[in-house]
């Protein structure tokens, strides 16, 4: 039977990991904008930019994340805190990447591109650079 301490520890870990990366439109008006030159992509162009690739992010809380978008439709997230998640991914109109994460639920994140650089808005509203590995 889980102890209160173990339950709280897992709750904090999952909350921190979800806030570090999980994607969705921001709910606060003070969310930082994407870089000025960054533009949305079509669903097909976004799929082409993500499919079969691995990206890294530096999160505002000091952690890092590894995001993999496999060609078979599965996405994998590994956070330096030890949190991991996986789920089915897809792209949608309005330059959105959506993932049905097993642990943190369904989320859609806006993505923008400037030259070869991709940017993604996290669930917490942070704009994160996606660095291809």
C-alpha positions as CSV (number, residue, x, y, z in Angstrom):
1,X,0.0,0.0,0.0
2,X,1.5,3.4,-1.0
3,X,2.5,5.7,1.8
4,X,1.5,9.4,1.9
5,X,5.2,10.3,1.5
6,X,5.5,8.1,-1.6
7,X,2.2,9.4,-3.1
8,X,3.3,13.0,-2.5
9,X,6.7,12.4,-4.1
10,X,5.2,10.9,-7.2
11,X,2.6,13.6,-7.4
12,X,5.3,16.3,-7.2
13,X,7.5,14.5,-9.8
14,X,4.6,14.0,-12.2
15,X,3.5,17.6,-11.8
16,X,7.0,19.0,-12.4
17,X,7.5,16.8,-15.5
18,X,4.2,17.8,-17.0
19,X,4.8,21.5,-16.4
20,X,8.3,21.1,-17.8
21,X,7.2,20.1,-21.2
22,X,3.6,18.9,-21.8
23,X,2.0,20.9,-24.4
24,X,-1.2,23.0,-24.7
25,X,-2.3,26.5,-25.4
26,X,-1.3,28.8,-22.5
27,X,-4.1,29.9,-20.2
28,X,-2.5,33.2,-19.1
29,X,-2.4,36.4,-21.2
30,X,1.2,37.1,-20.1
31,X,2.6,34.0,-21.9
32,X,5.7,35.0,-23.8
33,X,5.4,35.2,-27.6
34,X,7.2,33.1,-30.1
35,X,10.3,34.8,-31.6
36,X,9.1,37.5,-34.0
37,X,10.3,35.8,-37.2
38,X,8.9,32.4,-36.3
39,X,6.0,31.3,-38.5
40,X,3.4,28.5,-38.3
41,X,3.7,25.4,-40.5
42,X,1.1,23.4,-42.3
43,X,0.1,20.1,-40.6
44,X,2.0,18.2,-43.4
45,X,5.1,20.4,-43.1
46,X,5.2,20.0,-39.3
47,X,4.8,16.3,-39.6
48,X,7.8,16.2,-42.0
49,X,9.9,18.3,-39.6
50,X,9.1,16.0,-36.6
51,X,8.8,12.5,-38.0
52,X,11.7,10.2,-37.2
53,X,13.6,12.8,-35.2
54,X,14.8,13.4,-31.7
55,X,14.8,16.8,-30.0
56,X,16.0,18.3,-26.8
57,X,14.7,21.2,-24.7
58,X,16.1,23.2,-21.9
59,X,13.2,23.8,-19.5
60,X,12.7,26.9,-17.3
61,X,13.0,24.8,-14.1
62,X,16.6,23.8,-15.0
63,X,15.7,20.3,-16.2
64,X,16.1,19.0,-19.8
65,X,13.8,16.9,-21.9
66,X,14.3,14.5,-24.8
67,X,11.4,14.2,-27.2
68,X,11.3,11.5,-29.9
69,X,8.7,11.5,-32.7
70,X,8.8,8.1,-34.3
71,X,7.5,7.4,-37.9
72,X,5.2,4.7,-36.5
73,X,3.1,7.5,-34.7
74,X,4.6,7.0,-31.2
75,X,6.2,9.8,-29.2
76,X,8.6,9.4,-26.3
77,X,9.5,12.0,-23.6
78,X,12.3,11.6,-21.1
79,X,12.9,14.4,-18.6
80,X,16.2,14.7,-16.7
81,X,14.2,14.4,-13.4
82,X,13.6,10.8,-14.3
83,X,10.1,11.2,-15.5
84,X,9.2,9.3,-18.8
85,X,6.1,9.1,-20.9
86,X,4.9,7.9,-24.2
87,X,1.9,8.2,-26.4
88,X,0.5,8.5,-30.0
89,X,1.3,11.8,-31.8
90,X,-0.2,13.6,-34.8
91,X,-0.1,17.0,-36.3
92,X,-3.1,19.3,-36.9
93,X,-3.9,22.5,-38.7
94,X,-2.8,25.7,-37.0
95,X,0.7,24.3,-36.6
96,X,-0.2,22.0,-33.7
97,X,1.5,18.8,-32.5
98,X,-0.8,16.7,-30.4
99,X,0.2,13.8,-28.2
100,X,-2.1,11.4,-26.3
101,X,0.4,10.9,-23.4
102,X,-0.2,7.8,-21.3
103,X,0.5,9.5,-18.0
104,X,-0.1,13.2,-18.5
105,X,-3.1,13.0,-20.9
106,X,-3.9,14.5,-24.3
107,X,-2.3,17.8,-25.2
108,X,-1.8,19.9,-28.3
109,X,1.1,22.4,-28.5
110,X,1.6,25.2,-31.1
111,X,4.9,25.0,-33.0
112,X,6.6,27.7,-35.0
113,X,9.6,27.7,-37.2
114,X,12.2,30.3,-38.1
115,X,14.8,29.2,-40.7
116,X,15.7,25.6,-39.4
117,X,14.8,26.3,-35.8
118,X,11.6,25.0,-34.2
119,X,9.9,26.5,-31.2
120,X,7.1,24.9,-29.1
121,X,4.8,26.4,-26.4
122,X,4.6,24.2,-23.3
123,X,1.4,23.6,-21.3
124,X,2.7,26.1,-18.8
125,X,3.0,28.7,-21.5
126,X,6.8,28.8,-21.9
127,X,8.2,29.0,-25.4
128,X,10.9,26.3,-25.7
129,X,13.5,25.8,-28.4
130,X,13.4,22.3,-29.9
131,X,17.0,21.4,-30.7
132,X,17.4,18.5,-33.1
133,X,19.8,15.8,-31.9
